[in-house]
Amino acid sequence: MSIREEIEQMEREILSPYATLSENSRGRDVPEEPCDIRPVFQRDRDRILHCKAFRRLKNKTQVFLTPKGDHYRTRLSHTLEVSQNARTIAKALRLNEDLVEAIALGHDLGHTPFGHAGEQVLNELCEDGFRHNEQSVRTVEKLEKDGKGLNLTWEVRDGILNHQSRLMPHTLEGKIVRLSDKIAYINHDIDDAIRAQVLTEDDIPMELKKTLGFTTRQRLNTLIHNIIRNSRGKNDIIMSAEVEEAMIELRKFMFDNVYKNPTAKGEEVRAKAMLKQLFYYYMEHIDLLPEKYLRMMYAGEKKERVVSDYIAGMTDQYAIAKFSEYFLPQAWQVDGY
């Protein structure tokens, strides 16, 4: 018996009857020989962790564009916080931690530079629309490894695709990541907003603090414990009605006071204008794209889709550098690229 088979046997013996067992995966689009050490979801986690798109997350905006300080979240630190929250819940519920972690680490791989501002721009410019969850799946299926993709399992791709509020994954592990994403960004965005002096704790409505907690630590503790208590022994991932409603209201509060706040979002107009100019420029100078993107276009992909793929993969700094290269006098250009 291989080490992988021993681990799969342990999953059968230890995990909840509602867990997604590695040996029961629907598999990959391109069949592969099993690894002798790692079950399929652990293997997917490793592939995501080592891919280029994952490394670029460290230089992509979460909420605050070009923040003055080292402690603001990036898309990478957000991803790691989602993963940790999700693993805590999965372990307590005896669900598949490898599957949860793979989904969490991959859920934002397709996010644009400059956060949701970049997503909005590409959604306006691309005829077929642009949504970062769909782009994350496209990244792992078509863009990584020079167009070969990572060949991930169906369950991981399903969780990545359906992590947004309006969608629902088909596995409990995917549902954990879907909620963990909200828990992470609501709470760490409060922390960052306080650091940026956009908010204070006193601004948060008292009725929400009484339900969820008076500090970030207390709120995380409340939300995670509530999911675990209400989901144990059930074929679902749920929260109590009171806590879920408070989380929804806190999210609305963040939209009104942070995500739409001129101080927090003051640079977005410039970022959007810059990405629009890059999009139009590449549409007129398609030969400037790397070879792998040109091959995709020659294979039948729409030009605007390929240009969107390229821009979506940029870090904030790289987008600024390319804009500087194309549109600014040489003496003003950004160094480093």
C-alpha positions in Angstrom: 0.0 0.0 0.0 1.4 3.4 -1.0 1.5 6.4 1.4 -1.2 8.0 -0.6 -3.4 5.0 -0.1 -2.7 5.0 3.6 -3.8 8.7 3.8 -6.9 7.9 1.8 -7.7 5.1 4.3 -7.3 7.5 7.2 -9.7 9.9 5.5 -12.3 7.1 5.3 -11.8 6.3 9.0 -11.5 9.8 10.5 -13.4 12.3 8.3 -17.1 13.2 8.6 -19.6 11.1 6.5 -20.3 14.5 4.8 -16.7 15.1 3.8 -15.4 15.0 0.3 -13.0 12.1 0.2 -9.9 12.4 -2.0 -10.5 9.0 -3.5 -14.0 10.0 -4.5 -13.0 13.0 -6.6 -14.6 13.4 -9.9 -11.1 13.7 -11.3 -9.2 15.9 -13.7 -10.0 16.9 -17.3 -6.8 15.1 -18.4 -6.3 11.8 -16.5 -3.0 11.4 -14.7 -1.2 8.7 -12.8 -1.8 9.1 -9.1 1.0 10.4 -6.9 2.4 7.7 -4.6 2.5 10.2 -1.6 -0.2 12.8 -2.0 -3.9 12.5 -2.5 -5.4 14.5 -5.3 -6.5 17.6 -3.3 -3.1 17.9 -1.6 -1.5 17.7 -5.0 -3.8 20.5 -6.3 -2.9 22.6 -3.3 0.8 22.2 -4.1 0.3 23.1 -7.7 -1.5 26.3 -6.8 1.1 27.3 -4.2 3.9 26.9 -6.7 2.2 28.6 -9.7 3.2 32.1 -11.0 -0.3 33.6 -10.5 -0.1 32.8 -6.8 3.2 34.6 -6.4 1.9 37.7 -8.1 -0.9 38.1 -5.5 1.7 39.6 -3.1 1.8 42.7 -5.3 -2.0 43.1 -6.0 -4.2 45.5 -4.1 -6.8 44.2 -1.7 -8.7 47.4 -0.8 -6.2 50.3 -0.3 -4.3 51.4 -3.4 -0.6 52.3 -2.8 -1.0 52.4 1.0 1.6 54.2 3.1 2.6 51.4 5.4 3.8 47.8 5.4 1.0 46.2 7.3 -2.0 46.7 4.9 -3.4 43.5 3.4 -2.5 42.5 -0.2 -4.4 40.0 -2.2 -1.9 37.4 -1.0 -2.3 38.1 2.7 -6.0 38.1 2.2 -5.8 34.6 0.5 -3.7 33.3 3.4 -6.2 34.6 6.0 -9.1 33.0 4.1 -7.1 29.7 4.0 -6.5 29.8 7.7 -10.1 30.5 8.7 -11.3 27.8 6.3 -8.9 25.2 7.7 -9.9 25.9 11.3 -13.5 25.3 10.4 -12.8 22.2 8.3 -10.7 20.6 11.0 -13.4 21.2 13.6 -16.0 19.7 11.4 -13.8 16.8 10.2 -14.0 17.8 6.6 -11.2 17.6 4.0 -8.6 20.2 4.9 -6.6 19.7 1.7 -9.6 20.4 -0.5 -10.5 23.5 1.6 -6.9 24.8 1.4 -6.6 24.3 -2.3 -9.8 26.2 -3.0 -8.9 29.0 -0.6 -5.4 29.4 -2.1 -6.8 29.5 -5.6 -10.0 31.5 -5.2 -8.5 34.9 -6.2 -5.8 33.8 -8.7 -7.7 35.6 -11.5 -8.0 38.9 -9.6 -6.9 42.1 -11.5 -4.5 44.7 -10.4 -6.0 47.5 -8.3 -8.6 45.2 -6.7 -12.2 45.5 -7.8 -11.5 48.7 -9.6 -9.6 46.7 -12.2 -12.3 44.1 -12.3 -14.9 46.8 -13.1 -12.8 48.2 -15.9 -12.3 44.9 -17.7 -16.0 44.0 -17.2 -16.9 47.2 -19.0 -14.5 46.7 -21.8 -14.8 43.0 -22.5 -17.8 42.1 -24.6 -18.3 38.8 -22.7 -17.8 40.5 -19.3 -15.2 39.9 -16.8 -15.6 38.3 -13.3 -12.6 37.5 -11.2 -14.0 34.1 -10.0 -14.4 33.0 -13.6 -10.9 34.4 -14.4 -9.5 32.4 -11.5 -10.8 29.2 -13.1 -9.5 30.3 -16.5 -6.1 30.9 -14.9 -5.8 27.4 -13.6 -7.3 25.8 -16.7 -5.8 27.8 -19.6 -3.3 30.4 -18.6 -0.8 28.8 -16.2 2.1 26.8 -17.5 2.2 28.6 -20.8 -1.4 27.6 -21.7 -1.3 24.0 -20.4 -3.1 24.9 -17.1 -2.7 23.1 -13.8 -5.2 20.3 -14.6 -6.9 20.6 -11.2 -9.6 18.4 -9.9 -13.3 19.2 -10.5 -14.0 19.9 -6.8 -11.2 22.5 -6.5 -12.3 24.3 -9.7 -16.0 24.2 -8.5 -15.0 25.8 -5.2 -13.0 28.5 -6.9 -15.7 29.3 -9.4 -18.5 29.4 -6.8 -16.9 31.3 -3.9 -18.9 34.5 -4.4 -22.1 35.3 -2.5 -24.4 34.8 -5.5 -23.1 31.3 -6.1 -23.0 28.1 -4.2 -20.3 25.3 -4.3 -21.2 21.7 -4.6 -19.0 20.5 -1.7 -19.1 21.4 2.0 -15.5 22.3 1.7 -16.3 24.9 -1.0 -19.1 26.3 1.2 -16.6 26.8 4.0 -14.3 28.8 1.7 -17.2 30.9 0.5 -18.0 32.0 4.0 -14.4 32.2 5.1 -13.7 34.7 2.3 -16.4 37.1 3.6 -15.3 36.6 7.2 -11.7 37.4 6.3 -12.2 40.5 4.1 -14.9 42.1 6.3 -12.7 41.8 9.4 -9.3 42.6 7.9 -10.7 45.5 5.9 -12.0 46.9 9.2 -8.5 46.5 10.6 -6.9 48.2 7.6 -9.5 51.0 7.5 -8.8 51.8 11.2 -5.1 51.8 10.4 -5.8 54.3 7.5 -7.9 56.4 9.8 -10.9 55.9 7.6 -12.8 54.3 10.5 -12.6 53.9 14.2 -14.1 51.1 16.3 -16.6 53.6 17.6 -18.0 54.0 14.1 -19.2 50.4 13.9 -22.9 50.3 15.0 -23.2 49.2 18.6 -25.9 46.6 17.8 -23.5 44.8 15.5 -20.7 44.9 18.0 -23.0 43.5 20.7 -23.7 40.5 18.4 -20.3 39.9 16.8 -17.8 41.5 19.2 -16.0 44.7 20.0 -12.6 43.8 18.4 -11.5 42.1 15.2 -10.3 39.1 17.3 -13.7 38.8 19.0 -15.6 39.1 15.7 -13.5 36.4 14.1 -14.0 34.2 17.1 -17.8 34.7 17.1 -18.2 34.0 13.3 -16.0 31.0 13.2 -17.4 29.4 16.3 -20.9 30.1 15.1 -20.4 28.3 11.8 -18.8 25.3 13.6 -21.6 25.0 16.2 -24.4 25.3 13.7 -22.8 23.0 11.1 -21.7 20.0 13.2 -23.4 16.8 12.2 -25.1 18.4 9.3 -24.7 18.1 5.5 -24.5 21.9 5.2 -22.4 24.9 6.3 -24.6 27.4 8.1 -24.7 30.1 10.6 -27.4 31.1 13.1 -29.9 33.6 11.7 -28.9 36.3 14.2 -25.1 36.1 13.5 -25.6 35.8 9.7 -27.8 38.9 9.6 -25.3 40.8 11.7 -22.5 39.8 9.3 -24.6 40.9 6.3 -25.2 44.2 8.0 -21.5 44.7 8.8 -20.7 44.0 5.2 -23.2 46.7 4.1 -21.7 49.0 6.6 -18.2 48.4 5.1 -19.6 49.1 1.6 -21.1 52.4 2.7 -18.1 53.6 4.8 -15.0 52.0 3.3 -15.5 50.4 -0.1 -17.1 53.5 -1.4 -15.2 56.0 0.8 -13.4 58.7 -1.2 -10.3 58.5 1.2 -10.0 54.7 0.7 -10.8 54.8 -3.0 -9.4 58.2 -4.0 -6.9 56.7 -6.4 -9.4 54.4 -8.1 -10.3 56.9 -10.8 -6.6 57.1 -11.9 -6.2 53.4 -11.7 -9.2 52.8 -13.9 -8.1 55.3 -16.4 -4.7 53.8 -16.6 -6.1 50.2 -17.2 -8.5 51.5 -19.9 -5.6 53.1 -21.7 -3.5 49.9 -21.5 -6.5 47.9 -22.8 -7.0 50.2 -25.8 -3.2 50.3 -26.4 -2.8 46.5 -26.5 -5.9 46.2 -28.7 -4.1 48.4 -31.2 -0.6 46.9 -30.6 -1.5 43.3 -30.1 2.0 42.2 -31.1 3.3 43.6 -27.8 1.7 40.7 -25.8 3.8 37.7 -24.8 3.9 34.8 -27.2 1.6 32.6 -25.2 -1.2 35.1 -25.5 -0.7 35.5 -29.2 -0.9 31.7 -29.6 -4.2 31.7 -27.8 -5.5 34.4 -30.2 -4.3 32.4 -33.2 -6.1 29.4 -31.8 -9.4 31.2 -31.9 -9.6 33.3 -28.7 -11.1 36.8 -29.1 -8.5 39.5 -29.1 -10.3 41.4 -26.3 -10.3 38.3 -24.1 -6.6 37.7 -24.6 -5.9 41.4 -23.8 -8.0 41.0 -20.7 -6.1 37.9 -19.7 -2.8 39.8 -19.9 -4.0 42.8 -18.0 -5.7 40.7 -15.3 -2.4 38.9 -14.7 -0.5 42.1 -14.1 0.6 43.2 -10.6 -0.2 46.8 -9.6 3.5 47.8 -10.1 3.8 46.1 -13.5 0.7 47.8 -14.8 2.1 51.2 -13.6 5.4 50.4 -15.3 3.8 49.4 -18.6 1.7 52.6 -18.6 4.7 54.6 -17.9 6.6 52.9 -20.7 3.9 53.6 -23.3 2.5 57.0 -22.3 5.1 59.0 -20.3 8.2 60.7 -21.5 11.3 58.6 -20.8 12.6 60.9 -18.1 9.4 60.4 -16.1 9.2 56.6 -16.4 9.0 54.2 -13.5 12.2 52.2 -12.8 12.2 48.6 -11.9 10.8 46.8 -15.0 
